[in-house]
Amino acid sequence: MMAKKGGVGHKGLRRLVGGSAVLLSFPCFALYAQSPAIDDIKGKLFDAHMAQKTFAGGLPHCGELDGQHFYFQPRDRVLDLEEYHRSLENLVRQQVFNPEKRRPWTQDDAAVRWEQVKQQAVRDKAACDLVASLPALEKKLEELEKKSGAADTK
């Protein structure tokens, strides 16, 4: 079907749809105005629920994940950072084959991996702390919403 000149053609339709999308993409904060504190708690709750789902395998080990240990998902084990560092040094010293690089381990490979696992240990501890804070966050959100609801009815 051909659009008539001056009518709503392909370009006009695109402009109409694009304009509608812009209008629909604006959040309706005026209708549901919330305090920044409530929004902050909801954001933390979202992060905690995501951590609970994505770090499910490591959660049973949270007692050990103190920043000096990290969760090694492929083996479902918690490893000590210092022992892991010694293992990396041994891989370099013994020229063990590094399957990721398709060559023997080098000092640079070990240093990169060491930095990765140190960061992972910090992330694992943070994920455990975040999931552990879920009940307190939910309680705080409930209290804030009650206060906000009471203020709105006045």
Buried (B, 14 or more C-beta within 10 A) or exposed (E): EEEEEEEEEEEEEEEEEEEEEEEEEEEEEEEEEBEEEBEBBBEBBEBBBEBBEEBEEBBEBBEBBEEEBBBBEEEEEBBBBEEBBEBBBEBBEEEEEBEEEEEEBBEEBBEEBBEEBBEBBEBBBBBBEBBEBBEEBEEBBEEBBEEBEEEEEE
